[in-house]
Amino acid sequence: MHLTDSHAHLDMYGNGLAGVLARAEAAGVRTILAIGIGEGPSEMQRALEIATEYSGRPETPAIYASAGIHPQEAHQADADSLAKLARLAEDDRVIAIGEIGLDYYHVDNPAAEVQRAAFVAQMQVAAAARRPILIHCRTSELATPEAKKKFGAADAWEELLELLVEHWTACGLGGILHCFSGTIEQAQRALDSGFYLSFAGNLTYPRAAGLREVAAFAPANRILVETDAPFLAPIPHRGQQNEPALMAHTAERLAGVRGVSLDEIAALTTANFHRLFPTTSNLEP
């Protein structure tokens, strides 16, 4: 079995990373996309450093990297940070820009207009580098009263989908709606813009019936699976620190929703990943 984790924050494991990767390989996770956002632009090279450090090691998954400025750090998307992002994107192992997008959930997040400007600027970097983008979208619908007051009627999903049509869809590079949590209607609009939908551990949660409906609805050639590790551990590990080795639980739930076997969903989502990122087939150890 070859599972592909399309979104994991490997830089958050510190000295424990070697063990995390060994357990991932033992669990059938052969490919991981390490997300390069860190705690801000000063750290967005860490995913590439990890991908480079572990390249070709035995009993270790193939690791690729992204780089980007998370919407929570959008106020740091200045000229220097964007230039750094463009330089990182020149490396063959940096296969995507992200995670980028909009997040209206926390009251201390940058203002909506600051987030939108950073999002558009990074789409421009990605288009110039010919890299797909990894999308983070979290609205204020379930946020605290303080966040709702700050962001008001702003709708992160609606604004994000409109910005994609305006600034991204025409370039034909597509990307991933990471940890997809929207509706079927939002999923269809994302699919129409060339995106893949990636499902994380929350797919296994009891209250995620709507998300499982989306997982059943999505076209077979446009689905991926991820951990978002170390966050969102799937049942039966919910509440624990997540890691790529636990991804089989999410993949198995996705397989059940779609009426196929775990082996089939592993092969399908891995093939989808390589279709979106065709150069990875040449970089596998």
Stockholm file with secondary structure:
# STOCKHOLM 1.0

chainA/1-285         MHLTDSHAHLDMYGNGLAGVLARAEAAGVRTILAIGIGEGPSEMQRALEIATEYSGRPETPAIYASAGIHPQEAHQADADSLAKLARLAEDDRVIAIGEIGLDYYHVDNPAAEVQRAAFVAQMQVAAAARRPILIHCRTSELATPEAKKKFGAADAWEELLELLVEHWTACGLGGILHCFSGTIEQAQRALDSGFYLSFAGNLTYPRAAGLREVAAFAPANRILVETDAPFLAPIPHRGQQNEPALMAHTAERLAGVRGVSLDEIAALTTANFHRLFPTTSNLEP
#=GR chainA/1-285 SS CCEEEEEECGGGSGGGHHHHHHHHHHTTEEEEEECCCTTSGGGTTHHHHHHHHTTTCTTCCEEEEEECCCGGGGGGCCHHHHHHHHHHTTSTTEEEEEEEEEECSSTTSCCHHHHHHHHHHHHHHHHHHTCCEEEEEECSTTSCHHHHHHHTTCCHHHHHHHHHHHHTGGGCCCEEETTCCSCHHHHHHHHHTTEEEEECGGGGSTTCHHHHHHHHHSCGGGEEECCCBTSCCCTTSTTSCCCGGGHHHHHHHHHHHHTCCHHHHHHHHHHHHHHHSTTHHHHCC
#=GC SS_cons         CCEEEEEECGGGSGGGHHHHHHHHHHTTEEEEEECCCTTSGGGTTHHHHHHHHTTTCTTCCEEEEEECCCGGGGGGCCHHHHHHHHHHTTSTTEEEEEEEEEECSSTTSCCHHHHHHHHHHHHHHHHHHTCCEEEEEECSTTSCHHHHHHHTTCCHHHHHHHHHHHHTGGGCCCEEETTCCSCHHHHHHHHHTTEEEEECGGGGSTTCHHHHHHHHHSCGGGEEECCCBTSCCCTTSTTSCCCGGGHHHHHHHHHHHHTCCHHHHHHHHHHHHHHHSTTHHHHCC
//
